[in-house]
């Protein structure tokens, strides 16, 4: 069984990704089920090292989604001033 701090870290990153998913270009209804499915696929992990790797992967996805939003914002501003 995973330790409590590790469990809290998984829940934290899940909530952060859910929050970021509200503005996903294809919509929250597209984003949320896929996020849930991705986390449930790793729910049976018991090894702490594997759980940490999953957390690192989730952090990477978080950065990618944030980059997508910054790019969208940049393009919008560029159009406004072009």
N, C-alpha and C positions, 0 to 999 in steps of 0.2 A: 504494500500500500504506500502511496506517495506521502511524503511528509506534509504537514500543514502549510509551511511557508511556500513550498513548491505548488501546492494546490491553489493557494491565494494568488500566486504569480500567474498561473494559468487563467484563473478567473479574471484577473486584472487585464491581461492582454486580450481576452475574449471581449470584455466590456469595451475596451478601447477600440477594437476593430468594429464592434457593433455601432459605436458612436460615429466612427468614420464612415461606415456604410450608409448612413442617412443621406449623404450627398453623392453616393455612387452614381455615375452617369446612367447606368441601366436600371437604376432604382433600388430602393431598399428591399422591395419584395423579391428582387433578383439576388441581391447580395446576401441577405440573412440566411436563407435555406442552405446556400452553398457554404457559408461560414460554419453553420451548425454541423453540416455533413462532414466538413474537414476536421472539426474538433472531435466529433463522435468517432471518426475513423481511428483516432489516436487515444480514445478514452480507455482502452484496455491496457495501455502501457503501464508497466510496473517498475521497470528499471529507471533509476533517477537520471542516468546519463541520456537515455532515450527521451525522457520527458524534457530535459534541458535542451536537447536538439530540436524538439518540437517547438519549444518556446522561442528559440533562436529563429526558426523558420517563420513563426508568426510575427516576430519583430521585423523580419525582412519584408514580409507581406505588408505590414503596417507602413514601412518606409516607402514601399512602392505605391501604395494607395495615396499617401501624402504627396508624393512626387506627381502623381496623376492630377491631384487637385491643384497643386501649384502651377502645373503646366496649363490647366484649364483656365485658371485665373489670369495667367500671363497672356494667353491668347485673347481672352476677353478684353483685357486692358489694351493690348496692342491694336485690336480692331477699333476700339473706342477712340484712340488717338491717331490712327492712321489716316 
